[in-house]
Amino acid sequence: MKNVMLVCNAGMSTGILAKKIEKASQGLLSVKAYGEAEYEEYANNYDLILLGPQIRHLKPEIESKVSIPVDYIAPQHYGIMNGEAVFQDIKKILNIKEEE
């Protein structure tokens, strides 16, 4: 199982999306949401950090603070809380095969 951290301003809207991504992954992912003020405390426990579109400008700063991949959630997926589409993006980033 891979661990994915979602980060946005406060972690509330991404909390909803996190649940949808977990459901879409059918047990392949554990996904938790955090606010930008708290992510550093937990980053070492994750395989990937995905940023909400509203803070994607922080990607270079966050990348400099962690040693795991950092990317951002596509705005079109975030806006409609499309957990399946974000899961497909995560699979590409982490090179996850369905049978894992």
C-alpha positions in Angstrom: 0.0 0.0 0.0 1.2 3.5 -0.9 0.6 6.5 1.3 -0.4 9.7 -0.4 -0.7 13.1 1.3 -3.0 15.8 -0.1 -2.2 19.4 0.9 -4.3 22.4 0.5 -4.9 25.6 2.4 -6.6 24.0 5.4 -7.1 20.4 4.4 -10.9 20.4 4.5 -11.8 20.2 0.8 -9.0 17.8 0.1 -10.3 15.6 3.0 -13.4 14.9 0.9 -11.3 14.1 -2.1 -8.9 11.9 -0.1 -11.8 9.6 0.8 -12.9 9.4 -2.9 -9.4 8.6 -4.0 -9.1 5.8 -1.4 -12.4 4.3 -2.5 -11.3 4.4 -6.1 -8.0 2.8 -5.3 -9.7 -0.3 -3.7 -7.1 -0.6 -1.0 -4.0 0.3 -3.0 -3.7 3.7 -1.4 -4.0 5.3 2.0 -4.8 9.0 1.4 -4.8 11.7 4.1 -5.3 15.5 3.8 -3.4 18.2 5.6 -3.3 21.9 5.6 -0.2 23.7 4.3 0.8 24.7 7.8 1.0 21.1 9.1 2.2 18.9 6.2 5.9 19.0 7.2 5.2 17.2 10.5 3.9 14.1 8.6 5.7 14.2 5.2 8.2 11.4 6.1 5.3 8.9 6.4 4.3 9.4 2.7 5.3 8.2 -0.7 3.8 11.2 -2.6 2.5 14.7 -1.9 -0.2 16.1 -4.1 -1.1 19.8 -3.8 -4.5 21.4 -4.2 -4.7 23.7 -7.2 -5.0 26.8 -4.9 -1.5 26.2 -3.5 0.3 24.7 -6.5 2.6 27.7 -6.6 4.2 26.3 -3.4 5.4 23.2 -5.3 9.1 24.3 -5.5 9.2 25.3 -1.9 7.7 22.1 -0.7 9.9 20.0 -3.0 12.9 21.7 -1.3 11.7 20.5 2.1 10.9 16.9 1.4 12.6 13.9 -0.3 9.5 12.4 -2.0 7.7 13.3 -5.2 5.5 16.4 -5.1 2.9 17.2 -7.8 -0.4 18.9 -7.9 -4.0 17.8 -8.4 -5.4 18.7 -11.8 -7.9 21.6 -11.3 -10.5 19.9 -13.4 -10.4 16.8 -11.2 -10.2 18.8 -8.0 -13.2 21.0 -8.9 -15.6 18.1 -9.3 -13.9 15.9 -6.6 -13.1 13.2 -9.2 -11.3 10.6 -7.0 -11.1 8.1 -9.8 -9.3 10.5 -12.1 -6.8 11.6 -9.4 -6.2 7.9 -8.6 -5.3 7.3 -12.2 -2.9 10.3 -12.0 -1.3 8.9 -8.8 -0.9 5.5 -10.5 1.2 7.1 -13.2 3.3 9.2 -10.8 4.1 6.2 -8.5 4.1 3.6 -11.3 1.4 1.5 -9.6 0.0 -1.5 -11.4 -3.6 -2.6 -10.7 -2.5 -6.1 -9.6 -0.2 -4.8 -6.8 
